Amino acid sequence: MRVLVTGATGFVGHHLCTLLAQHGHQVVGLVRDPPAEHVPAGIATLVADVTDPGAVRAAVAETRPDALAHLAGGASVGRSFGAPAQTWDVNLGGTLAVLEAVRLAAPATRVLVVTSSEQFGLVAPEQLPISAATVLRPVSPYGASKAAADLAAVQYHLGYGMDVVRVCPFNHIGPGQDVRFVVPSIARQIALAEMRGEDAVRLRVGNIATRRDFTDVRDVVRAYLALLETGEPGDPYFVCAGVSRAISDLIDGLAACSRLEVQVEQDPALVRSGEQPNLYGSFERIAAATGWRPEIPLEQTLADTLEWWRAHVTDKER
């Protein structure tokens, strides 16, 4: 299978391209700036920004992929509040550019549109776990733009008859994620303190009582591979662990992987007002369709993430 991957050099894209290649698929990554981006070994690339419809259409026409995994987009909830128009442009505009490119240049291509659990926004505790029937009440520009992208995926399937598979991942973590997110931020702080030879580390964090559904990115891309191969249009497939964990649990797990004393300092600047206190989903549909379920224990994910940061912090950060 020839697969075109947008966002190929991002956190998830890098893991997905590697997995696809390992399974014998021909992979082409869509990248904006090849010299500045780390492309997985052995992956062919084409240059295009998903906010440029003409460039995306040219890439699809050249590739003629059997499947397309659309991962490119803004990924930070926090940053989206400061740049709402840019967030909408890349998350909705980029999705429309991809769907239009496939419709016009390669209409038989299967398109995997990746959204986010953030599109559900405020959910009452009694309405958990999230399902396809859960009402969308997004709080952030990021969540709203992902909800709109999901609606576009529905319309292109129903209106144009395209093979568009919807997948809604919950929070995913693991080696290679950047420090805009809570787990790599904590892991990096611990790794830096270890490198400096300190006996303790004081972590700057936001609300540690917030609960989210965390899955290892390596399990997430296994789900995407299964859906690229055998998924069906229709209701979204939720990719998640099916349980929520408090941020404090993740801190405790990372602390257990280190010899340091870990102290926690809440930074008001990192606390988002109106944040959903708890969110989790059910992977029942994807399990029934493909047999997928999360396999990597949280403890291993946290240990592997910390080990990755130990290998990537440098003397320049002392």
Rosetta blueprint (number, residue, H / E / L):
1 M L
2 R E
3 V E
4 L E
5 V E
6 T E
7 G L
8 A L
9 T L
10 G L
11 F H
12 V H
13 G H
14 H H
15 H H
16 L H
17 C H
18 T H
19 L H
20 L H
21 A H
22 Q H
23 H L
24 G L
25 H L
26 Q E
27 V E
28 V E
29 G E
30 L E
31 V E
32 R L
33 D L
34 P H
35 P H
36 A H
37 E L
38 H L
39 V L
40 P L
41 A L
42 G L
43 I L
44 A E
45 T E
46 L E
47 V E
48 A L
49 D L
50 V L
51 T L
52 D L
53 P H
54 G H
55 A H
56 V H
57 R H
58 A H
59 A H
60 V H
61 A H
62 E H
63 T H
64 R L
65 P L
66 D L
67 A E
68 L E
69 A E
70 H E
71 L L
72 A L
73 G L
74 G L
75 A L
76 S L
77 V H
78 G H
79 R H
80 S H
81 F H
82 G H
83 A L
84 P H
85 A H
86 Q H
87 T H
88 W H
89 D H
90 V H
91 N H
92 L H
93 G H
94 G H
95 T H
96 L H
97 A H
98 V H
99 L H
100 E H
101 A H
102 V H
103 R H
104 L H
105 A H
106 A L
107 P L
108 A L
109 T L
110 R E
111 V E
112 L E
113 V E
114 V E
115 T L
116 S L
117 S H
118 E H
119 Q H
120 F H
121 G E
122 L L
123 V L
124 A L
125 P H
126 E H
127 Q H
128 L L
129 P L
130 I E
131 S L
132 A L
133 A L
134 T L
135 V L
136 L L
137 R E
138 P L
139 V L
140 S L
141 P H
142 Y H
143 G H
144 A H
145 S H
146 K H
147 A H
148 A H
149 A H
150 D H
151 L H
152 A H
153 A H
154 V H
155 Q H
156 Y H
157 H H
158 L H
159 G H
160 Y H
161 G L
162 M L
163 D L
164 V E
165 V E
166 R E
167 V E
168 C E
169 P E
170 F L
171 N L
172 H E
173 I E
174 G L
175 P L
176 G L
177 Q L
178 D L
179 V L
180 R L
181 F L
182 V H
183 V H
184 P H
185 S H
186 I H
187 A H
188 R H
189 Q H
190 I H
191 A H
192 L H
193 A H
194 E H
195 M H
196 R L
197 G L
198 E L
199 D L
200 A E
201 V E
202 R E
203 L E
204 R E
205 V E
206 G L
207 N L
208 I L
209 A L
210 T L
211 R E
212 R E
213 D L
214 F L
215 T E
216 D E
217 V H
218 R H
219 D H
220 V H
221 V H
222 R H
223 A H
224 Y H
225 L H
226 A H
227 L H
228 L H
229 E H
230 T H
231 G L
232 E L
233 P L
234 G L
235 D L
236 P L
237 Y E
238 F E
239 V E
240 C L
241 A L
242 G L
243 V L
244 S L
245 R E
246 A E
247 I H
248 S H
249 D H
250 L H
251 I H
252 D H
253 G H
254 L H
255 A H
256 A H
257 C L
258 S L
259 R L
260 L L
261 E E
262 V E
263 Q E
264 V E
265 E E
266 Q E
267 D L
268 P H
269 A H
270 L H
271 V L
272 R L
273 S L
274 G L
275 E L
276 Q L
277 P L
278 N E
279 L L
280 Y L
281 G E
282 S L
283 F L
284 E H
285 R H
286 I H
287 A H
288 A H
289 A H
290 T H
291 G L
292 W L
293 R L
294 P L
295 E L
296 I L
297 P L
298 L H
299 E H
300 Q H
301 T H
302 L H
303 A H
304 D H
305 T H
306 L H
307 E H
308 W H
309 W H
310 R H
311 A H
312 H H
313 V L
314 T L
315 D H
316 K H
317 E H
318 R L
